[in-house]
Amino acid sequence: MAGARSRPPLRQIFADHLTATYVGKAKAETQLGGDVAVVRAICGMVPPGRSELNPAVNAIQALVAVRSAGGWKIAHFQNTPAQFHGRPDLADALTNELRQLL
């Protein structure tokens, strides 16, 4: 890419601070032919030094995977905050489902 800036390796980015613990669960996989699949998942994070999920950062994820000669590769990934504005029951249900993974 023209004009792209060099970025540090990920280990440098995370070397000097603690990161949250990621909690995720695949909810559904749909094959779209033999070489394309869509995966839906939910995820949350436990902040460093804590033992409970932070519901404010729960998310719903979707990815499209494509199989090639080298194996499966992610062609598209989407991470959408799971805020459920005006529906606290849905936000609580998602958090409770993720809590069971801890």
Secondary structure, DSSP 8 states (H G I E B T S, - for coil): -TT------HHHHHTTS---EEEEEEEEEEESSSSEEEEEEEEEEE-TT-SS--GGG-EEEEEEEEEETTEEEEEEEEEEE---TT-HHHHHHHHHHHHTT-
